[in-house]
Amino acid sequence: MKTLFDKIWDDHVVSTIENGPTQLYIDRHYVHEVTSPQAFNGLRARGLKVFRPEKTVLTADHNIPTLHQDKPVKDPISRNQLETFTRNATEFNLPYFFPMGHPKNGIVHIIGPENGFTQPGMTIVCGDSHTSTHGAFGAIAFGIGTSEVEMVLATQCILQTRPKTMRITFKGKLNKGVTAKDLALFMILKLTTGGATGYFVEYAGEAIENMSMEERMTVCNLSIEMGARGGMIAPDETTFAYVKDREFAPKGKEWEKKLAYWKTLKTDEGAHFDKEYEFNAEEIQPMITYGTNPGMGISITESIPTIDEVNEASRVSFLKALNYMGFQPGEKLLGKSIDYVFLGSCTNGRIEDFRAFANFVKGKKKADNVTAWLVPGSWKVEQQIREEGLLDILQEAGFEVRQPGCSACLAMNDDKIPAGKYAVSTSNRNFEGRQGPGARTILAGPLVAAAAAITGKIADPREFM
Amino acid sequence: MEKFIKLTSTVVPLPIENVDTDQIIPARYLKATDKEGFGNYLFADWRYNKDGSPKADFVLNDSTYKGSILVAGKNFGSGSSREHAAWAIAGYGFKVIVSSFFADIFRNNALNNGILPVVVSPEFLNEIFKCVFENPETTLTVDLENQTITNNATGRSETFEINSYKKECLLNGFDDIDYLLSKKDLIEAYEAKKENF
């Protein structure tokens, strides 16, 4: 009896070092401009080629502007990084290279699935911690460092210690106005930011089964925020329907063969997990964060914990976080004025997120005190926003849509929230300075972000629905 | 990679929990295409004012505390996979990080750069902080061969875990790529088997 994780892991073991890590074969390697240049330098220094170029997919996303992508990048250091990326892709003959402006360009965790590069049963890595996103397809997907990027480029393998397994089951259905992001923030609150470190998580239960692929990607994406290397969901008809006919998905006889295999990818009845949690999805409310890690969350109608509610060892860090955020222990956040709204990132930059946001703001107006950055996750998402008429709705309500990229999620480019300003952000991290030096991030789902954009305050989206 | 065998040093205390990789090295410093110079930006937003002058109250700017061992609160290195965090720590001159808990990706990145992450019990960690704040000359000895860490102020020791493969790598200065490149035949055999599958 095996778990889903065990089945895929065991299928990819090339060798095992006694009392050491496993040599694991990697089916898909995503590469971006920020964590790869030193790996390519390493290959050059050792006189190596990329071992399996056709398993390698490259896109520029972290360090690109979200305006005027047709013009040269102004910042010379960023431009050099992008040019280095192009030089590496060319020199090492990598066929799947999507530089800034390419129709298939976008955030690595968005373009992988949307082009069919991500498939069930695969092992997938990328020099980015949110690689866990791809686990939504029933794949073992995890983030790696640059030394490991070099290993995979050189050998298509990686050395990894087998993680422990955890299952998190969500019984029941999500309530109206509650999104996959809320479910994930709820879970990180319960487990804490390091609560799943050392584990690979499988998500299960009715609430997960009812989710679309995009919602599942949001949940798996945030696995790393509770310390898990990856999260995964058993592939089902929803998965197969999403993958079918995508450009790089298997076709014809190959599809039939793969599909038969994918249908075996589920945890056997009675298989052992090292840890199990169960939550009731109906208990989950729209969530926001008040602190400086994603585990510092509350339901939107609740108050920040009081000092007595925080365990003694964590009080210094708790107060440091509140001091940074400009909040008080025990304070309610509903009705608080905010300055910025960011819709985008590998967490919530897909078409369903834009649909949810656009439907909410339809016929309303953006609050004057709010600067809103709406950044699609890819050019395909951007195109869909136009084709579905969402752009008209958004413009009518006073919003603009920028060009794709990671943008204000990590603020490597010019999209930085100014010091001291509050941003309701659909991204994944509220760390100090994450969205710009001194920026104050409040993480939320697309509906809470839309309500904030319209009212200029932290508001409960259910009151408008 | 440099070898690591045994080290005795004074320590730099950072008693903060959940120190994430955005604090270790903020994203705006990730634009370089080599591994050099990141040590200057280690903990940049805690260490420097907006004008680039040092913040007097941050431990790296306090000459009382120095050494090649960083001691930090639990869950050190959470967040992004950026290996720049490990390069910044190594670049600054730290060889060992002691905490009661490390984030996964960061721990691998540290080991791949010859930095030894040492996990100790919360009690042992608290005792180090206490000793160091009482006497900044307090030293720790980290012995990789025997997998022990000793607080020389109290004489108290703990053993720490490291898998034997990684231990060999550090003791000898080998890295994973050397190992994997020696296994090319196994990789090709695996691929051939998978083709027929």
Interface residues (C-beta under 8 A of the other chain):
Chain A: V14 S15 I17 E18 N19 G20 P21 Q23 Y25 V34 T35 P37 Q38 N41 G42 R46 L48 F51 H62 N63 D75 I77 S78 N80 Q81 T84 G127 D128 S129 T131 G143 I144 G145 T146 S147 E148 E150 M151 A154 T155 Q156 C157 L159 T161 P163 T193 G194 T197 G198 I224 G227 R229 N293 A313 S314 V316 S317 K320 L410 A411 M412 R429 F431 E432 G433 R434 P437
Chain B: P15 I16 E17 N18 D20 D22 Q23 P26 A27 R28 L30 K31 A32 T33 D34 K35 D45 K50 G73 K74 N75 S78 G79 S80 S81 R82 E83 A86 F101 F102 A103 D104 I105 N108 N109 N112 N113 P122 N163 S164 Y165 K166 D175 D176 I177 Y179 L180 L181 K183 K184 L186 I187 Y190 E191 K194
